[in-house]
Structure formats: structure tokens, C-alpha cells
Amino acid sequence: MSPTTPDVELKARHRAMWASGDYPSMVETFLLPLGPRLVEACDIGPGMRVLDVAAGTGNASIPAAEAGATVTASDLTPELLEAGRARAEAVGVELDWVEADAETLPFGDESFDVVMSSIGAMFAPHHRAVAGELVRVCRPGGTIGLLSWTPEGMIGALFRTMGPFAPPPPPGAQPPPLWGSEAHLGELFGDRVDFRTLERDVLEITAFERPGDYAEHFKKRYGPTIAAQANARRNEREAEFEDALNRFSDEWNRGTSDRARFEKEYLVAVGTRT
């Protein structure tokens, strides 16, 4: 079936959102540890066929290739793939980069030994469609690995803070941080994936001098925050939005007023495709 007009428009908005700001610089600033964490949890090694879904700039794809796997990095946003190609070239690894929607992956059934996603596929709006695609393209006995922000953690709270200011979600969309809920994963995958690893961990962030620097970083670089602020501006609520984001940064600061420290909880889920 061909995509309907609303679907095409929705995907175009998502591409534009993630291309706005400067997500690659956010990866370099504080997200780099997450990709290798997932690659290690999936026990990726030489000869494995690996698909990274919603790979962004290759934060997990590139370490998987460095481990000797044959890697395909897929993402909806061409600008992020271009940044990933440059990163891969800089470290001297080769992998395939494919523009693809996590909800309708352009790969054959049972094509990969490992299908993974590090804080990527969780942002596609229709969770069941994504889960079905992850299972479909993974061979029976293969590995499905996910690293996702949790609902209870800092990013879950950020999306709750931005929610009243953001554009309304599309019909049927679910909040991204639900992917960091063990119960939600159970509902999505059922008996199709036997999860052997469900571990919560924390990414510590010390890259910002003051709490407000974190808010400024996200307003300039993070697509969802940029979209929420633009919508707040259209509705004459921009000052309210900025106040809410500054209060959020102060609330989640675990350091001092002049040396900020943040802790972002995430869930590592790794299982066998039955």
C-alpha cells in the first residue's frame, strides 16, 4: 500500500524537525557513550549482519562496524545520515547508509542477525508499527537491542514539560519515553522477543557550566525543543515556555549553580527474536 497524504506530511515534518538545530553536535557533546553501550550489550562481533534503526549520525552503527560487523545504518533524516558518513570516514570504517522510515523498513524479512536502535526508533510515533518492523527484519534466533530514555527519567520529564507547548501529536502517536518502560516493551513485543537483558542505567552529563546552559543548548540544537518553542511562539506563549524549560533545568540539576551535573536514566533491553 502506498502511504496516505497525511502519512507523507507527517514524515516530512519529522524529517524537518530532526534536521533543525544541530543534533550531531549534541551527540558529540554528551551522547557518545550510549552507542558503544548498546553494541556491547548486544555482543556484536565480526561477521554479524547488523541493522541500526533510526541510527542518526551512527552513534551505535560506527562502533558496531569497528567491532567487525557488516552494518546498515538507516534513518528518516538525510542530514543526519550525511553527518554519520563523515564520522565513519573520519574513523576509517565502512557501512551502508540508507534513508528509511522505522515504521516501514525497506528490508527483507529475516535479513539481519542483530537489529538495534539507540535513542532513535523510540521517536517514531506509532510504536506497534516499529516493533513489528524490528521483529520482521530480524532472523529467528537473532538479537533485538534497544537503548531508550525512561518515562521516569530526565528526558521523560523534559517531554512532559514541553508537551503543553508542542504541536498536537498525530492520531495514534504514543510518547517516545514509553520505550524505556519494561511493561511497554512487553506489550509491544509479547512472545516475539525473549528479553534476556532489561537494565536501567544513568548517563551522567557534566558538559554545562550552569543549569540554564542546558536549556539554551536544547533550544538551539534539539529538534523537539525547537518545534515546541516555535509552536509556543505562534501561540504567544514563548516566555512561558522558556520559564518552564529553565525551571526544569534547575530542578534536574544534581550539581551546583555554577557547575551543573545531570543524570539521564535509560533502559537497555536486549532479547532473542523467537
Disulfide bonds with the S-S distance in Angstrom:
none
